[in-house]
Amino acid sequence: MSDLLNSSQRTSLFVTLRDFEKSLRRVESLMDSTEANGILFRPRLSISAEKRAQAHQKISAALDQIHEMSHLFALDTEDQDAARLIPSEMSVYWANLLDSRSGKLKRYGKVHPQLAENLDAYTLSLSNIALSLATLFKENPL
C-alpha cells in the first residue's frame, strides 16, 4: 500500500503522525506524573480516575492506529538526535534572557532604580549559560 502516497504526501502524513504521537506521549507522561517538578513550575493534571482511564484507552487506541498506519503506508521510524534540538532551544532562551534585563523591562512600565543591580547579573549569567550550552551541543559530539 506504500504506493498510495507520493513522496510529498508520505512526508506530510509522517510529520503529522509523528508530531501527534509526540503529543500523545507527553499527555501520557503528564497523566502518569512522570513530568519533573521544577523550581518555578509543577505540572498538575486534575482529572478523575475515570477520565484518566478513558484518556489512557484513547491514547492507546491512537498509538495502535499510528502503528498500523506506519506499516500500511511504509512510514519509517525517524531517529531524532536530541543534541540537535538543544542548540536551537538554548539560542532562543539566550535571546529571551537578554530581553529580561532591566533595561528591556521598561517596555512593561517604569523600572525600579535598584532592579538593574539585582536582576541583570543573573539574566546575563543565565543567558551566557544558555549560549554555552547551545555551543556545546553544536560541537562534534564525539
Backbone torsions as a table, in degrees:
resi	resn	phi	psi	omega
1	MET	NA	-6.0	-177.8
2	SER	-63.8	-15.3	179.9
3	ASP	-81.9	0.4	178.3
4	LEU	-76.3	-16.3	-177.9
5	LEU	-120.6	140.3	169.9
6	ASN	-82.1	177.1	-174.5
7	SER	-60.0	-45.0	-179.3
8	SER	-66.5	-40.0	178.4
9	GLN	-65.3	-41.3	178.9
10	ARG	-62.1	-43.7	179.1
11	THR	-62.5	-45.0	179.7
12	SER	-60.8	-46.5	179.1
13	LEU	-63.7	-43.0	179.4
14	PHE	-58.5	-49.6	-177.3
15	VAL	-62.1	-43.6	179.3
16	THR	-61.9	-48.3	-179.1
17	LEU	-67.6	-39.8	178.9
18	ARG	-61.2	-47.0	-178.8
19	ASP	-68.1	-35.9	175.9
20	PHE	-65.2	-42.4	178.1
21	GLU	-61.0	-43.4	178.0
22	LYS	-57.6	-43.6	179.9
23	SER	-65.3	-43.4	177.7
24	LEU	-60.2	-42.3	179.8
25	ARG	-65.1	-36.1	177.7
26	ARG	-66.7	-42.0	177.7
27	VAL	-61.6	-43.4	176.6
28	GLU	-57.2	-45.3	-179.5
29	SER	-61.5	-41.1	177.4
30	LEU	-65.4	-41.9	-179.3
31	MET	-68.4	-31.9	-178.7
32	ASP	-90.0	4.4	178.8
33	SER	57.1	38.1	177.6
34	THR	-98.8	2.0	174.4
35	GLU	-74.4	134.4	-178.5
36	ALA	-71.9	139.7	171.3
37	ASN	-75.9	138.7	179.4
38	GLY	-103.7	-171.6	175.5
39	ILE	-78.9	-41.0	-176.0
40	LEU	-109.2	5.5	178.5
41	PHE	-150.4	153.4	176.6
42	ARG	-143.8	105.3	-179.9
43	PRO	-63.5	135.3	179.8
44	ARG	-142.0	133.0	179.5
45	LEU	-123.9	105.0	-176.1
46	SER	-96.6	88.1	174.5
47	ILE	-137.0	156.3	-179.5
48	SER	-69.1	161.4	177.3
49	ALA	-60.7	-35.3	179.3
50	GLU	-65.1	-45.6	179.1
51	LYS	-67.0	-36.7	178.5
52	ARG	-62.4	-43.9	178.4
53	ALA	-63.8	-42.0	178.0
54	GLN	-62.5	-42.2	-180.0
55	ALA	-63.9	-43.1	177.9
56	HIS	-59.7	-40.7	178.9
57	GLN	-63.9	-44.4	-179.5
58	LYS	-65.6	-40.9	178.9
59	ILE	-64.7	-43.7	178.2
60	SER	-60.2	-43.2	178.4
61	ALA	-63.3	-41.8	179.6
62	ALA	-64.4	-43.9	179.5
63	LEU	-64.7	-37.1	175.6
64	ASP	-61.6	-43.0	-179.8
65	GLN	-67.6	-39.2	176.9
66	ILE	-61.5	-42.0	178.0
67	HIS	-60.2	-48.1	178.6
68	GLU	-60.2	-45.3	-178.8
69	MET	-64.2	-36.3	-179.9
70	SER	-62.4	-35.3	177.1
71	HIS	-77.1	-44.0	-177.4
72	LEU	-60.0	-41.1	-175.7
73	PHE	-105.7	14.9	176.6
74	ALA	52.4	51.7	177.8
75	LEU	-92.8	118.5	-177.8
76	ASP	-79.2	153.9	173.6
77	THR	-73.8	138.2	179.8
78	GLU	-104.2	123.0	172.6
79	ASP	-78.1	126.2	179.7
80	GLN	-113.5	116.1	178.7
81	ASP	-78.9	107.1	-178.5
82	ALA	-58.8	-28.7	179.6
83	ALA	-63.8	-19.1	178.1
84	ARG	-83.0	-21.7	179.2
85	LEU	-82.1	-31.4	-174.0
86	ILE	-62.1	-46.0	-178.7
87	PRO	-57.9	-41.4	-178.6
88	SER	-69.1	-40.4	177.8
89	GLU	-63.7	-45.8	-178.5
90	MET	-66.1	-32.8	177.0
91	SER	-65.5	-39.1	176.9
92	VAL	-63.8	-44.7	-179.4
93	TYR	-69.4	-32.6	174.2
94	TRP	-56.2	-49.6	-179.5
95	ALA	-66.5	-42.9	-179.6
96	ASN	-64.0	-39.5	179.0
97	LEU	-66.3	-40.6	176.4
98	LEU	-62.6	-33.3	177.2
99	ASP	-76.2	-3.5	178.2
100	SER	-98.9	4.3	176.1
101	ARG	-68.8	159.7	-173.8
102	SER	-55.2	-42.1	-179.1
103	GLY	-61.8	-36.5	179.7
104	LYS	-76.1	-25.7	-178.5
105	LEU	-72.9	-6.4	176.5
106	LYS	-59.7	-25.7	-179.6
107	ARG	-65.2	-14.8	179.2
108	TYR	-103.6	1.8	178.4
109	GLY	136.1	-179.7	-178.1
110	LYS	-59.1	137.2	-177.7
111	VAL	-100.7	132.4	178.1
112	HIS	-59.9	139.2	-177.9
113	PRO	-58.7	-27.8	-178.6
114	GLN	-94.1	1.5	-176.9
115	LEU	-61.9	-44.8	-176.7
116	ALA	-56.9	-44.6	-177.2
117	GLU	-71.7	-19.2	180.0
118	ASN	-99.4	-21.6	-173.2
119	LEU	-111.7	-44.8	-167.1
120	ASP	-61.7	-36.3	179.1
121	ALA	-64.5	-39.2	177.8
122	TYR	-65.2	-49.3	-176.9
123	THR	-65.2	-36.8	177.1
124	LEU	-66.1	-43.1	178.4
125	SER	-62.3	-47.0	179.7
126	LEU	-63.5	-39.4	179.3
127	SER	-65.8	-36.2	176.9
128	ASN	-66.8	-37.6	176.7
129	ILE	-64.4	-44.9	178.8
130	ALA	-59.5	-44.3	179.6
131	LEU	-65.3	-40.2	180.0
132	SER	-68.0	-34.6	175.0
133	LEU	-66.7	-41.1	177.6
134	ALA	-59.7	-44.7	-179.9
135	THR	-66.2	-43.6	-179.5
136	LEU	-57.6	-42.4	-177.1
137	PHE	-84.1	-10.1	173.5
138	LYS	-81.8	-23.9	-178.3
139	GLU	-69.5	161.7	178.6
140	ASN	-57.4	120.8	-175.5
141	PRO	-68.4	-12.5	-178.8
142	LEU	-86.8	NA	NA
